[in-house]
Amino acid sequence: MHLLVRVPAPRSISEMARVLKTNSSRWIHEKWPEHKEFSWQTGSGAFSVSTSNIAAVTKYVAEHEEHHKTRSFQDEFIAFLRKNGIVYDERYIWD
């Protein structure tokens, strides 16, 4: 899932992820009881976006399904990490 949110300054990204996961899980379980097995993965990822790039990121989020027909999320994510010099351990990014 791709989601673009503005995190208020006094809030941490991990707190926002916890709140989003908790509330959306509750909503899904209440709205669709047949999906009682639904749960979020244990991890999450977050990246900051400058105000000047919000329009481009919003467009990407809106078109991500079409985009991922030609390039998997996993491939794109690894390329993003490498391009930005972000150190990662593949044992921990896909669980």
N, CA, C and O atoms as a GROMACS GRO file, in nm:
protein
  380
    1MET      N    1   0.084  -0.117   0.000
    1MET     CA    2   0.000   0.000   0.000
    1MET      C    3   0.089   0.123   0.000
    1MET      O    4   0.191   0.128   0.069
    2HIS      N    5   0.050   0.221  -0.078
    2HIS     CA    6   0.119   0.349  -0.080
    2HIS      C    7   0.025   0.452  -0.017
    2HIS      O    8  -0.094   0.455  -0.047
    3LEU      N    9   0.079   0.532   0.068
    3LEU     CA   10  -0.002   0.631   0.138
    3LEU      C   11   0.081   0.756   0.158
    3LEU      O   12   0.198   0.748   0.198
    4LEU      N   13   0.022   0.870   0.131
    4LEU     CA   14   0.091   0.997   0.152
    4LEU      C   15   0.016   1.072   0.262
    4LEU      O   16  -0.102   1.104   0.247
    5VAL      N   17   0.086   1.099   0.371
    5VAL     CA   18   0.025   1.171   0.483
    5VAL      C   19   0.119   1.281   0.530
    5VAL      O   20   0.240   1.273   0.513
    6ARG      N   21   0.060   1.383   0.589
    6ARG     CA   22   0.138   1.490   0.651
    6ARG      C   23   0.142   1.460   0.800
    6ARG      O   24   0.038   1.449   0.865
    7VAL      N   25   0.261   1.448   0.853
    7VAL     CA   26   0.280   1.417   0.995
    7VAL      C   27   0.304   1.548   1.070
    7VAL      O   28   0.400   1.619   1.042
    8PRO      N   29   0.215   1.580   1.165
    8PRO     CA   30   0.236   1.702   1.244
    8PRO      C   31   0.370   1.697   1.318
    8PRO      O   32   0.413   1.590   1.360
    9ALA      N   33   0.435   1.811   1.333
    9ALA     CA   34   0.569   1.817   1.393
    9ALA      C   35   0.582   1.744   1.527
    9ALA      O   36   0.683   1.678   1.548
   10PRO      N   37   0.484   1.754   1.619
   10PRO     CA   38   0.505   1.686   1.748
   10PRO      C   39   0.484   1.534   1.744
   10PRO      O   40   0.503   1.467   1.846
   11ARG      N   41   0.446   1.478   1.630
   11ARG     CA   42   0.420   1.334   1.617
   11ARG      C   43   0.537   1.265   1.550
   11ARG      O   44   0.605   1.323   1.465
   12SER      N   45   0.561   1.141   1.590
   12SER     CA   46   0.666   1.063   1.524
   12SER      C   47   0.604   0.981   1.412
   12SER      O   48   0.484   0.952   1.412
   13ILE      N   49   0.687   0.946   1.316
   13ILE     CA   50   0.640   0.863   1.205
   13ILE      C   51   0.593   0.728   1.256
   13ILE      O   52   0.491   0.676   1.209
   14SER      N   53   0.666   0.670   1.352
   14SER     CA   54   0.625   0.539   1.405
   14SER      C   55   0.490   0.547   1.475
   14SER      O   56   0.411   0.453   1.467
   15GLU      N   57   0.463   0.658   1.544
   15GLU     CA   58   0.333   0.675   1.609
   15GLU      C   59   0.222   0.684   1.504
   15GLU      O   60   0.116   0.625   1.520
   16MET      N   61   0.247   0.759   1.398
   16MET     CA   62   0.147   0.773   1.290
   16MET      C   63   0.120   0.638   1.224
   16MET      O   64   0.005   0.605   1.195
   17ALA      N   65   0.226   0.560   1.200
   17ALA     CA   66   0.208   0.428   1.139
   17ALA      C   67   0.125   0.338   1.231
   17ALA      O   68   0.037   0.266   1.184
   18ARG      N   69   0.153   0.343   1.360
   18ARG     CA   70   0.077   0.262   1.456
   18ARG      C   71  -0.070   0.301   1.456
   18ARG      O   72  -0.157   0.214   1.453
   19VAL      N   73  -0.098   0.430   1.459
   19VAL     CA   74  -0.237   0.478   1.460
   19VAL      C   75  -0.308   0.439   1.331
   19VAL      O   76  -0.422   0.392   1.334
   20LEU      N   77  -0.241   0.458   1.216
   20LEU     CA   78  -0.302   0.422   1.087
   20LEU      C   79  -0.332   0.272   1.080
   20LEU      O   80  -0.441   0.233   1.038
   21LYS      N   81  -0.237   0.190   1.121
   21LYS     CA   82  -0.257   0.044   1.116
   21LYS      C   83  -0.368   0.000   1.212
   21LYS      O   84  -0.452  -0.081   1.176
   22THR      N   85  -0.367   0.054   1.333
   22THR     CA   86  -0.467   0.016   1.432
   22THR      C   87  -0.607   0.053   1.386
   22THR      O   88  -0.698  -0.031   1.388
   23ASN      N   89  -0.625   0.178   1.345
   23ASN     CA   90  -0.758   0.224   1.306
   23ASN      C   91  -0.807   0.160   1.177
   23ASN      O   92  -0.925   0.128   1.165
   24SER      N   93  -0.718   0.142   1.080
   24SER     CA   94  -0.762   0.081   0.954
   24SER      C   95  -0.794  -0.067   0.974
   24SER      O   96  -0.887  -0.119   0.912
   25SER      N   97  -0.719  -0.136   1.060
   25SER     CA   98  -0.750  -0.276   1.090
   25SER      C   99  -0.887  -0.288   1.154
   25SER      O  100  -0.967  -0.374   1.118
   26ARG      N  101  -0.914  -0.201   1.251
   26ARG     CA  102  -1.045  -0.202   1.318
   26ARG      C  103  -1.156  -0.178   1.216
   26ARG      O  104  -1.258  -0.248   1.217
   27TRP      N  105  -1.137  -0.079   1.128
   27TRP     CA  106  -1.237  -0.046   1.028
   27TRP      C  107  -1.262  -0.164   0.933
   27TRP      O  108  -1.377  -0.197   0.905
   28ILE      N  109  -1.156  -0.226   0.886
   28ILE     CA  110  -1.169  -0.341   0.796
   28ILE      C  111  -1.243  -0.454   0.865
   28ILE      O  112  -1.333  -0.514   0.805
   29HIS      N  113  -1.208  -0.484   0.989
   29HIS     CA  114  -1.273  -0.594   1.061
   29HIS      C  115  -1.420  -0.565   1.090
   29HIS      O  116  -1.502  -0.657   1.090
   30GLU      N  117  -1.453  -0.439   1.115
   30GLU     CA  118  -1.593  -0.402   1.139
   30GLU      C  119  -1.674  -0.401   1.010
   30GLU      O  120  -1.789  -0.447   1.009
   31LYS      N  121  -1.616  -0.350   0.904
   31LYS     CA  122  -1.688  -0.337   0.776
   31LYS      C  123  -1.698  -0.470   0.702
   31LYS      O  124  -1.800  -0.498   0.638
   32TRP      N  125  -1.594  -0.550   0.710
   32TRP     CA  126  -1.591  -0.678   0.639
   32TRP      C  127  -1.552  -0.791   0.736
   32TRP      O  128  -1.437  -0.834   0.737
   33PRO      N  129  -1.646  -0.837   0.817
   33PRO     CA  130  -1.615  -0.941   0.916
   33PRO      C  131  -1.556  -1.068   0.853
   33PRO      O  132  -1.485  -1.143   0.920
   34GLU      N  133  -1.585  -1.092   0.726
   34GLU     CA  134  -1.530  -1.210   0.659
   34GLU      C  135  -1.378  -1.202   0.641
   34GLU      O  136  -1.313  -1.301   0.608
   35HIS      N  137  -1.322  -1.084   0.662
   35HIS     CA  138  -1.177  -1.066   0.652
   35HIS      C  139  -1.112  -1.062   0.790
   35HIS      O  140  -1.020  -0.984   0.814
   36LYS      N  141  -1.161  -1.145   0.879
   36LYS     CA  142  -1.110  -1.145   1.017
   36LYS      C  143  -0.962  -1.182   1.024
   36LYS      O  144  -0.896  -1.155   1.124
   37GLU      N  145  -0.910  -1.245   0.919
   37GLU     CA  146  -0.768  -1.283   0.916
   37GLU      C  147  -0.677  -1.168   0.875
   37GLU      O  148  -0.554  -1.179   0.882
   38PHE      N  149  -0.737  -1.056   0.831
   38PHE     CA  150  -0.656  -0.943   0.784
   38PHE      C  151  -0.567  -0.891   0.897
   38PHE      O  152  -0.612  -0.876   1.011
   39SER      N  153  -0.442  -0.864   0.864
   39SER     CA  154  -0.352  -0.795   0.956
   39SER      C  155  -0.242  -0.729   0.875
   39SER      O  156  -0.209  -0.773   0.764
   40TRP      N  157  -0.185  -0.625   0.931
   40TRP     CA  158  -0.075  -0.556   0.867
   40TRP      C  159   0.054  -0.632   0.890
   40TRP      O  160   0.067  -0.704   0.989
   41GLN      N  161   0.149  -0.615   0.801
   41GLN     CA  162   0.283  -0.671   0.823
   41GLN      C  163   0.344  -0.604   0.946
   41GLN      O  164   0.298  -0.499   0.988
   42THR      N  165   0.446  -0.666   1.002
   42THR     CA  166   0.504  -0.611   1.124
   42THR      C  167   0.582  -0.483   1.101
   42THR      O  168   0.586  -0.398   1.189
   43GLY      N  169   0.643  -0.468   0.986
   43GLY     CA  170   0.724  -0.350   0.960
   43GLY      C  171   0.652  -0.247   0.876
   43GLY      O  172   0.538  -0.267   0.834
   44SER      N  173   0.720  -0.138   0.853
   44SER     CA  174   0.668  -0.035   0.765
   44SER      C  175   0.785   0.049   0.717
   44SER      O  176   0.895   0.040   0.773
   45GLY      N  177   0.763   0.128   0.618
   45GLY     CA  178   0.866   0.217   0.567
   45GLY      C  179   0.809   0.356   0.552
   45GLY      O  180   0.690   0.373   0.524
   46ALA      N  181   0.892   0.455   0.572
   46ALA     CA  182   0.846   0.593   0.560
   46ALA      C  183   0.958   0.677   0.500
   46ALA      O  184   1.076   0.659   0.532
   47PHE      N  185   0.921   0.766   0.414
   47PHE     CA  186   1.016   0.855   0.348
   47PHE      C  187   0.958   0.995   0.349
   47PHE      O  188   0.838   1.013   0.329
   48SER      N  189   1.042   1.093   0.372
   48SER     CA  190   0.995   1.230   0.369
   48SER      C  191   0.988   1.280   0.225
   48SER      O  192   1.061   1.232   0.138
   49VAL      N  193   0.901   1.375   0.205
   49VAL     CA  194   0.882   1.434   0.072
   49VAL      C  195   0.879   1.584   0.090
   49VAL      O  196   0.806   1.636   0.175
   50SER      N  197   0.957   1.654   0.010
   50SER     CA  198   0.955   1.800   0.018
   50SER      C  199   0.823   1.852  -0.038
   50SER      O  200   0.761   1.789  -0.124
   51THR      N  201   0.783   1.966   0.009
   51THR     CA  202   0.658   2.027  -0.036
   51THR      C  203   0.657   2.041  -0.188
   51THR      O  204   0.552   2.024  -0.251
   52SER      N  205   0.770   2.072  -0.247
   52SER     CA  206   0.776   2.092  -0.393
   52SER      C  207   0.752   1.962  -0.471
   52SER      O  208   0.723   1.967  -0.590
   53ASN      N  209   0.765   1.847  -0.406
   53ASN     CA  210   0.744   1.718  -0.474
   53ASN      C  211   0.611   1.651  -0.443
   53ASN      O  212   0.586   1.539  -0.488
   54ILE      N  213   0.524   1.716  -0.366
   54ILE     CA  214   0.397   1.655  -0.328
   54ILE      C  215   0.313   1.619  -0.450
   54ILE      O  216   0.254   1.511  -0.453
   55ALA      N  217   0.307   1.704  -0.550
   55ALA     CA  218   0.225   1.676  -0.668
   55ALA      C  219   0.276   1.551  -0.741
   55ALA      O  220   0.196   1.468  -0.783
   56ALA      N  221   0.407   1.538  -0.756
   56ALA     CA  222   0.464   1.421  -0.823
   56ALA      C  223   0.440   1.294  -0.744
   56ALA      O  224   0.408   1.190  -0.802
   57VAL      N  225   0.454   1.301  -0.613
   57VAL     CA  226   0.432   1.183  -0.530
   57VAL      C  227   0.284   1.146  -0.529
   57VAL      O  228   0.250   1.028  -0.534
   58THR      N  229   0.196   1.244  -0.523
   58THR     CA  230   0.052   1.218  -0.529
   58THR      C  231   0.016   1.147  -0.659
   58THR      O  232  -0.064   1.054  -0.659
   59LYS      N  233   0.075   1.192  -0.770
   59LYS     CA  234   0.051   1.128  -0.900
   59LYS      C  235   0.101   0.984  -0.898
   59LYS      O  236   0.033   0.894  -0.947
   60TYR      N  237   0.219   0.962  -0.842
   60TYR     CA  238   0.275   0.827  -0.833
   60TYR      C  239   0.182   0.736  -0.753
   60TYR      O  240   0.153   0.624  -0.795
   61VAL      N  241   0.136   0.783  -0.638
   61VAL     CA  242   0.046   0.703  -0.554
   61VAL      C  243  -0.081   0.668  -0.630
   61VAL      O  244  -0.128   0.555  -0.625
   62ALA      N  245  -0.137   0.766  -0.700
   62ALA     CA  246  -0.261   0.744  -0.775
   62ALA      C  247  -0.243   0.642  -0.887
   62ALA      O  248  -0.338   0.572  -0.923
   63GLU      N  249  -0.123   0.634  -0.943
   63GLU     CA  250  -0.098   0.547  -1.059
   63GLU      C  251  -0.014   0.425  -1.026
   63GLU      O  252   0.034   0.358  -1.117
   64HIS      N  253   0.005   0.394  -0.898
   64HIS     CA  254   0.098   0.287  -0.861
   64HIS      C  255   0.057   0.150  -0.914
   64HIS      O  256   0.144   0.069  -0.948
   65GLU      N  257  -0.072   0.120  -0.923
   65GLU     CA  258  -0.113  -0.011  -0.974
   65GLU      C  259  -0.070  -0.030  -1.119
   65GLU      O  260  -0.019  -0.135  -1.156
   66GLU      N  261  -0.090   0.072  -1.200
   66GLU     CA  262  -0.048   0.066  -1.340
   66GLU      C  263   0.103   0.056  -1.350
   66GLU      O  264   0.157  -0.022  -1.429
   67HIS      N  265   0.171   0.135  -1.271
   67HIS     CA  266   0.317   0.137  -1.271
   67HIS      C  267   0.374   0.000  -1.235
   67HIS      O  268   0.473  -0.044  -1.295
   68HIS      N  269   0.314  -0.067  -1.139
   68HIS     CA  270   0.367  -0.195  -1.093
   68HIS      C  271   0.328  -0.314  -1.182
   68HIS      O  272   0.360  -0.429  -1.150
   69LYS      N  273   0.261  -0.286  -1.291
   69LYS     CA  274   0.237  -0.392  -1.389
   69LYS      C  275   0.365  -0.422  -1.467
   69LYS      O  276   0.381  -0.532  -1.521
   70THR      N  277   0.455  -0.324  -1.473
   70THR     CA  278   0.579  -0.343  -1.549
   70THR      C  279   0.702  -0.356  -1.462
   70THR      O  280   0.807  -0.401  -1.508
   71ARG      N  281   0.692  -0.317  -1.337
   71ARG     CA  282   0.806  -0.325  -1.244
   71ARG      C  283   0.752  -0.356  -1.105
   71ARG      O  284   0.667  -0.283  -1.054
   72SER      N  285   0.801  -0.461  -1.046
   72SER     CA  286   0.749  -0.500  -0.915
   72SER      C  287   0.786  -0.397  -0.809
   72SER      O  288   0.885  -0.324  -0.822
   73PHE      N  289   0.705  -0.392  -0.707
   73PHE     CA  290   0.734  -0.302  -0.595
   73PHE      C  291   0.870  -0.336  -0.535
   73PHE      O  292   0.947  -0.246  -0.502
   74GLN      N  293   0.899  -0.465  -0.520
   74GLN     CA  294   1.025  -0.508  -0.461
   74GLN      C  295   1.144  -0.456  -0.541
   74GLN      O  296   1.238  -0.402  -0.484
   75ASP      N  297   1.139  -0.472  -0.673
   75ASP     CA  298   1.247  -0.423  -0.758
   75ASP      C  299   1.262  -0.271  -0.749
   75ASP      O  300   1.373  -0.218  -0.740
   76GLU      N  301   1.150  -0.203  -0.751
   76GLU     CA  302   1.153  -0.057  -0.744
   76GLU      C  303   1.206  -0.010  -0.608
   76GLU      O  304   1.283   0.086  -0.601
   77PHE      N  305   1.166  -0.077  -0.501
   77PHE     CA  306   1.208  -0.039  -0.367
   77PHE      C  307   1.359  -0.056  -0.350
   77PHE      O  308   1.426   0.032  -0.296
   78ILE      N  309   1.412  -0.170  -0.394
   78ILE     CA  310   1.556  -0.194  -0.384
   78ILE      C  311   1.632  -0.090  -0.466
   78ILE      O  312   1.734  -0.038  -0.421
   79ALA      N  313   1.583  -0.059  -0.586
   79ALA     CA  314   1.648   0.042  -0.670
   79ALA      C  315   1.646   0.179  -0.600
   79ALA      O  316   1.745   0.252  -0.605
   80PHE      N  317   1.536   0.212  -0.535
   80PHE     CA  318   1.524   0.337  -0.461
   80PHE      C  319   1.626   0.344  -0.348
   80PHE      O  320   1.694   0.444  -0.330
   81LEU      N  321   1.635   0.234  -0.271
   81LEU     CA  322   1.730   0.231  -0.160
   81LEU      C  323   1.873   0.248  -0.210
   81LEU      O  324   1.950   0.326  -0.154
   82ARG      N  325   1.908   0.176  -0.316
   82ARG     CA  326   2.043   0.185  -0.371
   82ARG      C  327   2.072   0.326  -0.425
   82ARG      O  328   2.179   0.382  -0.399
   83LYS      N  329   1.978   0.381  -0.500
   83LYS     CA  330   1.996   0.514  -0.559
   83LYS      C  331   2.022   0.620  -0.452
   83LYS      O  332   2.097   0.715  -0.474
   84ASN      N  333   1.959   0.602  -0.336
   84ASN     CA  334   1.970   0.701  -0.229
   84ASN      C  335   2.072   0.664  -0.122
   84ASN      O  336   2.079   0.728  -0.017
   85GLY      N  337   2.151   0.558  -0.149
   85GLY     CA  338   2.256   0.520  -0.056
   85GLY      C  339   2.207   0.473   0.080
   85GLY      O  340   2.276   0.489   0.180
   86ILE      N  341   2.088   0.415   0.082
   86ILE     CA  342   2.030   0.368   0.208
   86ILE      C  343   2.074   0.224   0.230
   86ILE      O  344   2.047   0.137   0.148
   87VAL      N  345   2.141   0.200   0.341
   87VAL     CA  346   2.189   0.066   0.376
   87VAL      C  347   2.070  -0.017   0.425
   87VAL      O  348   1.988   0.032   0.502
   88TYR      N  349   2.061  -0.140   0.380
   88TYR     CA  350   1.951  -0.227   0.419
   88TYR      C  351   2.000  -0.371   0.427
   88TYR      O  352   2.104  -0.406   0.370
   89ASP      N  353   1.926  -0.451   0.498
   89ASP     CA  354   1.952  -0.595   0.506
   89ASP      C  355   1.826  -0.663   0.454
   89ASP      O  356   1.721  -0.658   0.518
   90GLU      N  357   1.837  -0.727   0.338
   90GLU     CA  358   1.721  -0.785   0.272
   90GLU      C  359   1.648  -0.888   0.358
   90GLU      O  360   1.532  -0.919   0.332
   91ARG      N  361   1.715  -0.943   0.459
   91ARG     CA  362   1.650  -1.038   0.548
   91ARG      C  363   1.536  -0.974   0.624
   91ARG      O  364   1.445  -1.043   0.670
   92TYR      N  365   1.540  -0.843   0.638
   92TYR     CA  366   1.442  -0.775   0.725
   92TYR      C  367   1.342  -0.686   0.652
   92TYR      O  368   1.250  -0.634   0.715
   93ILE      N  369   1.357  -0.665   0.522
   93ILE     CA  370   1.266  -0.570   0.456
   93ILE      C  371   1.142  -0.633   0.395
   93ILE      O  372   1.052  -0.561   0.354
   94TRP      N  373   1.135  -0.764   0.388
   94TRP     CA  374   1.020  -0.827   0.324
   94TRP      C  375   0.931  -0.909   0.416
   94TRP      O  376   0.840  -0.976   0.368
   95ASP      N  377   0.954  -0.906   0.547
   95ASP     CA  378   0.867  -0.985   0.635
   95ASP      C  379   0.737  -0.917   0.667
   95ASP      O  380   0.655  -0.973   0.740
   0.00000   0.00000   0.00000
